[in-house]
Amino acid sequence: MKPNESQIRQALEHAKQIYGHGEDKYYIAQTLLYFNHRLEKLEKVHEAASQYLKFGQDEHEHSVLLLAVEAVREQEAHEKLDDQHDFGL
């Protein structure tokens, strides 16, 4: 069942507190915060793609879409570097 906006805000606030205090034994708070951040970036891609298609593949909308996709790619590249450092590679 989908939570309402108030429930989402509460869950994120609690996740920040739990994660910030180092009490996230099963990484649930960390995972929630990560997926929320990722969702925000992907929602921008979705919105940009929708606008791009809606306005007949306008040049400006195309550049907005490319920027949104690039932001997701940059996050993925940063995460890969973090993963490599975690494994000592």
N, C-alpha and C positions, 0 to 999 in steps of 0.2 A: 504494500500500500504506500502511495506517495505521501511523504510528509509535507505539511504546509510550510510557508515561509518562516513562520515563527519557530517551528520545530527544527527547521534546518539551521537557523541562526543559533538556537540554543545548543544544538548538537555540536556545531562548530566551535562555539565558545567553550563548551566543556572539553572538547578535544584539545583546544589550545592550552587549557589549564592542565589537563592530564599530561599532555606531551611536555609542556614546559616544566612540570615538576618531576619529570622522569618516572612517572607512575604508569607508563604505557607498556605493561609487561607483555602483552600479546600484539603490540603494534597496531591496535585498532584505531587509536587517535591519529597516529602518524599516517596510516593508510587513508583515513577519512580526509585529513587535511590535504594529502597529496592528490587524491582523486577530485576534491573540490577545486583545487588550483588547476588541475588539468582540464576539468570540465569547463571552467571559465575560459580557458584558451580555445578549447574546441567549439564552444558556443560562438566565439568570435569568428571562427572559420565558417561555421554553419550560417551565421548571419551574413557574412561577406559573400559566401557562395550564393545564398538566396537573392541578395541584392544584385549580384552580378548577372544572374540568370533572369531576374525580373526586369532589369533595365536593358535587356538586349545585348549583354556582354560589353557594356560601356568600359572605356579605357580606365577611367578613374576607379570604377568598381573592381576592375581586374587588378589594379595595383593594390587596392585595399585587401582583396582576397590573397594576393601573393604575400603581403606583409603578415597577414594572420597565419597563413600556412608556414611562413618562415619562422614566426615566433614559436610555433609548435616544434618545428625541426630543431631550433636552437635549444629548446628545453630538453628534447630527446638527446641531443649531442652532449649537453651538459650532464645529463643523467648517466650517459655511458662513461664519461670521464670520471664521474664520481664512483661508478661501479668498478672501474679499472683501478682506481686508487684504493678502494676498499679491499681488493684482492691483491694489492701490491704489484700490479702489472705496470 
